[in-house]
Amino acid sequence: MRDYRELTAFLEKKQIPYQLSLSLREYTTFRLGGSADVFATPRHADELAALQQYLKTADIPVFLLGGGSNLLIADSGFRGLVVHPAFGEEPEVLHRSSDRLSVRIPASARAPLTGKKISALGFAGLEFLTTIPGQFGGSVIQNAGCYGHELKDTITAVEVVTQGEVRTFANNECDFRYRDSLFKRDGALWVASANLELAAGDGAAISARIEDYKNRRIASQPKNRRSAGSIFKNPTAAVSDKKAWQLIDAAGLRGVHEGDAEISAEHCNFIVNNGKARAVDVYKLMLVIEQRVLETSGVSLEREVVLVGDFTQGG
């Protein structure tokens, strides 16, 4: 194992909480994956910046972990440092009037709970977020969205740790795209929080939308089984007029198993853990989907789920 004594000495000096050889399984929605050599939980952006500054000159692989809702961690885990910000849950109201709300949301806040809290204040625009798993920072990185809404529609600025410093990016600097952003493409940019601006709405209409979105999710997605959400992005209209699940279904892959992992019979752009799956089982199904869809439709699907760790030796 790599020598982490200098790293742990730094963490102790800065009083940043950490653990050694911590299983990552419980930190992902798949409930899969091995352990991290070192697992650190900075409690505010300045601690995150100090840690990033230290890592600039340390030869240590590092991965920034949020809510684990779009990740597949290898069975062998992650040989390096996993950073899991613990900035709290509570939105900070920056300005509130009868018709507008400006709010700062920490990256570690749970996305569904954030959507509920803001909606309960009577402001519209985050109803869809109540159906998005994981933490808010991951939602920013992914530009999470559904039902015709995306997070970029309400974000005014994103607080980012980069080069060991805290910096603010305006919305137009974030290069938000479909399920994508500058932060997803550049792993050196660590999201700490985001500022949002929302308009006041009708409380009854907001509640009705939340209930509608919840029912639509329940009706269309696998129930009571672990998954990471959609495995693949939907192709652009220029590539295909079909969604990813339709291409997977047309390839005859609905319900296909590998070990205890399954291409969901309910929604075949989901791979589910039926209880005893391994990460490598999920990975093999991803490869099968990519190959069969390419053979049957000519479309190269783009992964939405991020792979963490070494899958070259069977997981």
JOQUIWO-V444630 format. One record per backbone hydrogen bond with DSSP energy under -1.0 kcal/mol. NH is the residue of the N-H (numbers start at 1). CO is the residue of the C=O. If there is no record, write none. Layout:
nh | co
NH | CO
NH | CO
This chain:
nh | co
8 | 4
9 | 5
10 | 6
11 | 7
12 | 8
13 | 9
14 | 10
16 | 11
19 | 39
21 | 37
22 | 36
24 | 34
27 | 24
28 | 25
29 | 68
34 | 74
36 | 22
37 | 78
38 | 80
39 | 19
40 | 82
41 | 17
48 | 44
49 | 45
50 | 46
51 | 47
52 | 48
53 | 49
54 | 50
55 | 51
57 | 54
60 | 58
63 | 81
65 | 83
72 | 306
74 | 308
76 | 315
77 | 74
78 | 35
80 | 78
81 | 61
82 | 38
83 | 63
84 | 40
86 | 42
92 | 104
94 | 102
95 | 102
97 | 100
101 | 198
102 | 95
103 | 196
104 | 92
105 | 194
107 | 192
109 | 106
111 | 134
114 | 110
115 | 111
116 | 112
117 | 113
118 | 114
119 | 115
120 | 116
122 | 119
123 | 118
124 | 199
130 | 127
131 | 128
132 | 129
136 | 109
137 | 107
139 | 135
140 | 136
141 | 137
142 | 138
144 | 139
146 | 149
149 | 146
151 | 144
153 | 150
154 | 151
155 | 151
156 | 195
157 | 195
158 | 169
159 | 193
160 | 167
161 | 190
162 | 165
165 | 162
167 | 160
169 | 158
171 | 156
173 | 170
174 | 171
177 | 180
180 | 177
182 | 174
185 | 181
186 | 182
189 | 186
190 | 161
192 | 159
193 | 159
194 | 105
195 | 157
196 | 103
197 | 154
198 | 101
200 | 99
201 | 122
206 | 202
207 | 203
208 | 204
209 | 205
210 | 206
211 | 207
212 | 208
213 | 209
214 | 210
215 | 211
216 | 212
217 | 213
218 | 214
219 | 215
220 | 216
221 | 217
226 | 273
231 | 269
233 | 302
239 | 236
240 | 236
247 | 243
248 | 244
249 | 245
250 | 246
251 | 247
252 | 249
253 | 248
255 | 263
256 | 253
258 | 261
261 | 258
262 | 272
263 | 256
264 | 270
270 | 267
272 | 262
273 | 226
274 | 260
282 | 278
283 | 279
284 | 280
285 | 281
286 | 282
287 | 283
288 | 284
289 | 285
290 | 286
291 | 287
292 | 288
293 | 289
294 | 290
295 | 291
296 | 292
297 | 293
298 | 294
304 | 231
305 | 231
306 | 70
308 | 72
314 | 311
